Amino acid sequence: MRFKAFLVAVALAFGVVGAVGGAFAQGAGRPAPATPASSLIDLNSASRDDLMSLDGIGEVRADAIIRARPFKAKTELVERRLIPESLYEKISDKVMARPIPGQPAQPPTRPGQPAPPKRS
């Protein structure tokens, strides 16, 4: 019986050391890196299910986003009043608006800021 208790204690000790060591090895305490572009959801091509995987986007908002395509910038979600700015702040790092072929890309702007004046 003592041997079983010893084995359990050793297993727990190695489990705790392994978990703590693994956390340090993975860089615990450092901020998470930005989401790579390959894992961002493209507003112009995402399926309804992809859009619904975002926090705060349900069936109705996903359908509204799909109907409002194409987007030149992800900030248009707020500018067109498809989502509130508070929701945009939660999902902005998870979405992108891939440039539409044949149209020049625009630099991203914060919602609520006026667009730069167009040159003639």
Phi, psi and omega in degrees: 000320179297324181296319177297317179297321178297314179298319179296317180296317179295317180298317178295319180297315179291326178295317179293315179297319179295319180292317180292316179297320179295323179294319178292322180294329181273001176084038178299142180096342177268150178294149180293142178293158179299150181295128179296149184302330182292338181258003176284149178270123180277119182297333183276345182227357184292145176284168178301317180295321178298315180295321180289347177285348178280141178299129176089356179253112177254198183299314185294312180292322178298316178296321179295321179296317181296318179293331184274359180297153003271159177249137174272331180212152181292338179294343178296341176302320179276318182300324179271003178062037176278327177221154176286158182299326179297323177287322178303318180298330180283326187252355187299331179276000181248354183235163175208162174241098180298136181304142179281131181304134178090357178237141179292144179284146177252143176292145181293144176234160177283143177299145178092347178268141179292148178290149179295147182294145180278141178271142181265000000 
